[in-house]
């Protein structure tokens, strides 16, 4: 399974309920940014923004951690329109006592742009995200006339310790999983890097993707997309795996 270690629980739990054996090998690790100064400055000036966009639970966690340390509170967000990518991000915001105004039907950057394009002309937008991320949202919203500030709340890095374990399990016919899950483009890139120069054959291993951007990255690396979620979320990925391999298949998936 390809998520960060601390986020693997939901996907693992659902798959185990359905009879799968789950091997958790994190392909990404979440770290604090090199500096919180840009994020802190933006948060101290929230009254100058009209929109706040959050693209992940990690971004929500990091932003509220800084809000509490500054210290600022939810009252500083009351004037903002808030957009979230996906139900998990929306839930994380709601759990902090804040309502979300926009959640696109599809949980990808392009859908956020479609939802907001006609609503942001002349507006100031704060986008809180990872250090390295796709530029679709800021680029397209600027084209629509928005003034967009992008601030880094966290960064994703490759956990070097996962490489030996990943290569060992793929090389062992008795332990090789039936399915490997990918929940972001970062998990794909790091999976390839963790394999190193010895690209092991993936015969008999199905590759499961959470959404179209992740699928595109798999194909960019010459990898198959055997299973693709129709709903771009963890529940959607679980449903896709169930349809592909059955509810009680002895499949070992990994993050």
One Martini backbone bead per residue (centre of mass of N, CA, C, O) as a GRO file, in nm:
protein
  255
    1UNK     BB    1   0.098   0.034   0.020
    2UNK     BB    2   0.128   0.403  -0.065
    3UNK     BB    3   0.113   0.538   0.193
    4UNK     BB    4   0.149   0.671   0.468
    5UNK     BB    5   0.178   0.522   0.762
    6UNK     BB    6  -0.041   0.707   0.927
    7UNK     BB    7  -0.265   0.649   0.667
    8UNK     BB    8  -0.319   0.327   0.631
    9UNK     BB    9  -0.565   0.231   0.805
   10UNK     BB   10  -0.825   0.254   0.631
   11UNK     BB   11  -0.743   0.071   0.397
   12UNK     BB   12  -0.658  -0.176   0.558
   13UNK     BB   13  -0.920  -0.225   0.715
   14UNK     BB   14  -1.108  -0.273   0.472
   15UNK     BB   15  -0.949  -0.513   0.349
   16UNK     BB   16  -0.957  -0.698   0.597
   17UNK     BB   17  -1.267  -0.725   0.615
   18UNK     BB   18  -1.250  -0.875   0.312
   19UNK     BB   19  -0.984  -1.089   0.351
   20UNK     BB   20  -0.719  -0.947   0.341
   21UNK     BB   21  -0.374  -0.933   0.309
   22UNK     BB   22  -0.168  -0.685   0.468
   23UNK     BB   23   0.107  -0.495   0.341
   24UNK     BB   24   0.299  -0.239   0.492
   25UNK     BB   25   0.451   0.002   0.261
   26UNK     BB   26   0.587   0.297   0.254
   27UNK     BB   27   0.626   0.554  -0.009
   28UNK     BB   28   0.564   0.782   0.205
   29UNK     BB   29   0.665   1.088   0.381
   30UNK     BB   30   0.575   1.312   0.630
   31UNK     BB   31   0.680   1.657   0.645
   32UNK     BB   32   0.798   1.931   0.739
   33UNK     BB   33   0.878   2.216   0.651
   34UNK     BB   34   1.153   2.418   0.636
   35UNK     BB   35   0.924   2.649   0.656
   36UNK     BB   36   0.656   2.849   0.818
   37UNK     BB   37   0.648   3.146   0.722
   38UNK     BB   38   0.446   3.153   0.481
   39UNK     BB   39   0.206   3.035   0.635
   40UNK     BB   40   0.197   3.232   0.872
   41UNK     BB   41   0.156   3.488   0.705
   42UNK     BB   42  -0.111   3.403   0.577
   43UNK     BB   43  -0.268   3.356   0.847
   44UNK     BB   44  -0.229   3.656   0.951
   45UNK     BB   45  -0.384   3.736   0.649
   46UNK     BB   46  -0.684   3.623   0.608
   47UNK     BB   47  -0.847   3.898   0.563
   48UNK     BB   48  -0.733   3.913   0.247
   49UNK     BB   49  -0.919   3.673   0.185
   50UNK     BB   50  -1.176   3.473   0.011
   51UNK     BB   51  -1.014   3.201  -0.036
   52UNK     BB   52  -0.991   2.845   0.055
   53UNK     BB   53  -0.759   2.578  -0.030
   54UNK     BB   54  -0.783   2.221   0.021
   55UNK     BB   55  -0.610   1.899  -0.078
   56UNK     BB   56  -0.566   1.774   0.224
   57UNK     BB   57  -0.525   1.638   0.530
   58UNK     BB   58  -0.239   1.740   0.574
   59UNK     BB   59  -0.310   2.039   0.534
   60UNK     BB   60  -0.508   2.059   0.765
   61UNK     BB   61  -0.323   1.977   0.995
   62UNK     BB   62  -0.105   2.196   0.950
   63UNK     BB   63  -0.282   2.450   0.968
   64UNK     BB   64  -0.401   2.405   1.258
   65UNK     BB   65  -0.134   2.395   1.402
   66UNK     BB   66  -0.062   2.692   1.334
   67UNK     BB   67  -0.310   2.832   1.444
   68UNK     BB   68  -0.255   2.741   1.743
   69UNK     BB   69   0.044   2.873   1.763
   70UNK     BB   70   0.015   3.188   1.703
   71UNK     BB   71  -0.275   3.251   1.780
   72UNK     BB   72  -0.560   3.109   1.619
   73UNK     BB   73  -0.893   3.092   1.482
   74UNK     BB   74  -1.198   3.026   1.334
   75UNK     BB   75  -1.279   3.330   1.318
   76UNK     BB   76  -1.064   3.382   1.076
   77UNK     BB   77  -1.266   3.203   0.865
   78UNK     BB   78  -1.564   3.318   0.835
   79UNK     BB   79  -1.522   3.488   0.551
   80UNK     BB   80  -1.466   3.229   0.402
   81UNK     BB   81  -1.425   3.042   0.127
   82UNK     BB   82  -1.441   2.677   0.103
   83UNK     BB   83  -1.222   2.431  -0.043
   84UNK     BB   84  -1.235   2.070  -0.121
   85UNK     BB   85  -1.065   1.770  -0.180
   86UNK     BB   86  -1.279   1.572  -0.085
   87UNK     BB   87  -1.416   1.399   0.187
   88UNK     BB   88  -1.169   1.385   0.377
   89UNK     BB   89  -1.109   1.688   0.383
   90UNK     BB   90  -1.386   1.779   0.473
   91UNK     BB   91  -1.394   1.621   0.738
   92UNK     BB   92  -1.144   1.754   0.868
   93UNK     BB   93  -1.272   2.037   0.874
   94UNK     BB   94  -1.536   1.973   1.027
   95UNK     BB   95  -1.389   1.864   1.289
   96UNK     BB   96  -1.302   2.187   1.333
   97UNK     BB   97  -1.578   2.362   1.287
   98UNK     BB   98  -1.589   2.379   0.960
   99UNK     BB   99  -1.719   2.480   0.669
  100UNK     BB  100  -1.793   2.366   0.337
  101UNK     BB  101  -1.865   2.492   0.009
  102UNK     BB  102  -1.659   2.309  -0.179
  103UNK     BB  103  -1.709   1.993  -0.363
  104UNK     BB  104  -1.613   1.811  -0.597
  105UNK     BB  105  -1.709   1.537  -0.772
  106UNK     BB  106  -1.411   1.532  -0.837
  107UNK     BB  107  -1.083   1.442  -0.685
  108UNK     BB  108  -0.949   1.691  -0.861
  109UNK     BB  109  -0.808   1.972  -0.978
  110UNK     BB  110  -0.992   2.018  -1.227
  111UNK     BB  111  -1.259   2.025  -1.058
  112UNK     BB  112  -1.195   2.274  -0.896
  113UNK     BB  113  -1.178   2.466  -1.133
  114UNK     BB  114  -1.468   2.425  -1.237
  115UNK     BB  115  -1.605   2.523  -0.963
  116UNK     BB  116  -1.439   2.826  -0.957
  117UNK     BB  117  -1.396   2.996  -1.218
  118UNK     BB  118  -1.675   3.186  -1.178
  119UNK     BB  119  -1.583   3.286  -0.856
  120UNK     BB  120  -1.266   3.441  -0.875
  121UNK     BB  121  -1.282   3.707  -0.990
  122UNK     BB  122  -1.082   3.928  -0.807
  123UNK     BB  123  -0.982   3.716  -0.608
  124UNK     BB  124  -0.847   3.590  -0.311
  125UNK     BB  125  -0.623   3.304  -0.295
  126UNK     BB  126  -0.566   3.021  -0.077
  127UNK     BB  127  -0.314   2.767  -0.113
  128UNK     BB  128  -0.289   2.460   0.061
  129UNK     BB  129   0.013   2.254   0.042
  130UNK     BB  130   0.249   2.093  -0.095
  131UNK     BB  131   0.559   2.145  -0.209
  132UNK     BB  132   0.490   1.918  -0.421
  133UNK     BB  133   0.281   2.008  -0.701
  134UNK     BB  134   0.041   2.067  -0.895
  135UNK     BB  135  -0.046   2.367  -1.112
  136UNK     BB  136  -0.346   2.382  -1.195
  137UNK     BB  137  -0.491   2.568  -1.000
  138UNK     BB  138  -0.325   2.834  -1.012
  139UNK     BB  139  -0.318   2.865  -1.320
  140UNK     BB  140  -0.631   2.861  -1.382
  141UNK     BB  141  -0.723   3.082  -1.178
  142UNK     BB  142  -0.556   3.308  -1.301
  143UNK     BB  143  -0.698   3.299  -1.576
  144UNK     BB  144  -0.978   3.376  -1.415
  145UNK     BB  145  -0.867   3.632  -1.215
  146UNK     BB  146  -0.702   3.537  -0.984
  147UNK     BB  147  -0.540   3.571  -0.664
  148UNK     BB  148  -0.266   3.353  -0.601
  149UNK     BB  149  -0.162   3.177  -0.309
  150UNK     BB  150   0.116   2.961  -0.236
  151UNK     BB  151   0.148   2.724   0.035
  152UNK     BB  152   0.352   2.546   0.252
  153UNK     BB  153   0.276   2.265   0.486
  154UNK     BB  154   0.431   2.026   0.338
  155UNK     BB  155   0.621   1.718   0.282
  156UNK     BB  156   0.730   1.467   0.054
  157UNK     BB  157   0.903   1.160   0.110
  158UNK     BB  158   1.133   0.903   0.085
  159UNK     BB  159   1.150   0.591   0.238
  160UNK     BB  160   1.436   0.417   0.242
  161UNK     BB  161   1.350   0.164   0.425
  162UNK     BB  162   1.149   0.034   0.201
  163UNK     BB  163   1.325  -0.093  -0.025
  164UNK     BB  164   1.420  -0.370   0.082
  165UNK     BB  165   1.137  -0.479   0.144
  166UNK     BB  166   1.013  -0.454  -0.135
  167UNK     BB  167   1.216  -0.628  -0.293
  168UNK     BB  168   1.185  -0.886  -0.122
  169UNK     BB  169   0.880  -0.940  -0.173
  170UNK     BB  170   0.887  -0.941  -0.490
  171UNK     BB  171   1.112  -1.184  -0.496
  172UNK     BB  172   0.889  -1.353  -0.337
  173UNK     BB  173   0.657  -1.579  -0.430
  174UNK     BB  174   0.517  -1.619  -0.138
  175UNK     BB  175   0.490  -1.281  -0.081
  176UNK     BB  176   0.365  -1.183  -0.318
  177UNK     BB  177   0.143  -0.974  -0.427
  178UNK     BB  178  -0.160  -0.914  -0.596
  179UNK     BB  179  -0.162  -0.609  -0.480
  180UNK     BB  180  -0.094  -0.263  -0.561
  181UNK     BB  181  -0.120   0.051  -0.411
  182UNK     BB  182  -0.224   0.387  -0.535
  183UNK     BB  183  -0.275   0.739  -0.401
  184UNK     BB  184  -0.044   0.874  -0.586
  185UNK     BB  185   0.212   1.002  -0.762
  186UNK     BB  186   0.424   0.976  -0.537
  187UNK     BB  187   0.397   0.668  -0.499
  188UNK     BB  188   0.500   0.597  -0.778
  189UNK     BB  189   0.778   0.733  -0.782
  190UNK     BB  190   0.880   0.586  -0.521
  191UNK     BB  191   0.849   0.298  -0.614
  192UNK     BB  192   1.056   0.315  -0.841
  193UNK     BB  193   1.293   0.414  -0.662
  194UNK     BB  194   1.291   0.170  -0.460
  195UNK     BB  195   1.367  -0.043  -0.677
  196UNK     BB  196   1.554   0.072  -0.874
  197UNK     BB  197   1.757  -0.070  -1.116
  198UNK     BB  198   1.596  -0.331  -1.023
  199UNK     BB  199   1.347  -0.420  -1.220
  200UNK     BB  200   1.099  -0.593  -1.127
  201UNK     BB  201   0.885  -0.821  -1.188
  202UNK     BB  202   0.503  -0.802  -1.210
  203UNK     BB  203   0.405  -1.076  -1.223
  204UNK     BB  204   0.084  -1.116  -1.079
  205UNK     BB  205   0.061  -0.800  -1.036
  206UNK     BB  206  -0.165  -0.563  -0.934
  207UNK     BB  207  -0.244  -0.228  -1.024
  208UNK     BB  208  -0.376   0.029  -0.806
  209UNK     BB  209  -0.583   0.317  -0.869
  210UNK     BB  210  -0.739   0.618  -0.748
  211UNK     BB  211  -0.672   0.782  -1.029
  212UNK     BB  212  -0.593   0.956  -1.318
  213UNK     BB  213  -0.322   1.077  -1.226
  214UNK     BB  214  -0.198   0.816  -1.121
  215UNK     BB  215  -0.231   0.658  -1.384
  216UNK     BB  216  -0.052   0.840  -1.558
  217UNK     BB  217   0.208   0.789  -1.395
  218UNK     BB  218   0.228   0.490  -1.443
  219UNK     BB  219   0.250   0.513  -1.755
  220UNK     BB  220   0.506   0.693  -1.760
  221UNK     BB  221   0.665   0.427  -1.628
  222UNK     BB  222   0.545   0.162  -1.775
  223UNK     BB  223   0.284   0.098  -1.620
  224UNK     BB  224   0.016  -0.050  -1.517
  225UNK     BB  225  -0.358  -0.046  -1.512
  226UNK     BB  226  -0.563  -0.276  -1.360
  227UNK     BB  227  -0.684  -0.076  -1.134
  228UNK     BB  228  -0.969   0.157  -1.125
  229UNK     BB  229  -1.115   0.406  -0.981
  230UNK     BB  230  -1.430   0.567  -0.996
  231UNK     BB  231  -1.375   0.668  -0.712
  232UNK     BB  232  -1.152   0.920  -0.576
  233UNK     BB  233  -1.108   0.703  -0.321
  234UNK     BB  234  -1.080   0.477  -0.084
  235UNK     BB  235  -1.356   0.339  -0.129
  236UNK     BB  236  -1.318   0.324  -0.438
  237UNK     BB  237  -1.066   0.143  -0.431
  238UNK     BB  238  -1.190  -0.093  -0.284
  239UNK     BB  239  -1.413  -0.153  -0.489
  240UNK     BB  240  -1.221  -0.215  -0.726
  241UNK     BB  241  -1.078  -0.455  -0.595
  242UNK     BB  242  -1.324  -0.629  -0.550
  243UNK     BB  243  -1.406  -0.653  -0.849
  244UNK     BB  244  -1.128  -0.785  -0.939
  245UNK     BB  245  -1.071  -1.013  -0.676
  246UNK     BB  246  -1.257  -1.005  -0.451
  247UNK     BB  247  -1.345  -1.038  -0.108
  248UNK     BB  248  -1.155  -1.329  -0.054
  249UNK     BB  249  -0.892  -1.278  -0.158
  250UNK     BB  250  -0.536  -1.362  -0.115
  251UNK     BB  251  -0.451  -1.055  -0.094
  252UNK     BB  252  -0.163  -0.844  -0.107
  253UNK     BB  253  -0.136  -0.526  -0.005
  254UNK     BB  254   0.023  -0.193  -0.068
  255UNK     BB  255   0.172   0.121   0.032
   0.00000   0.00000   0.00000
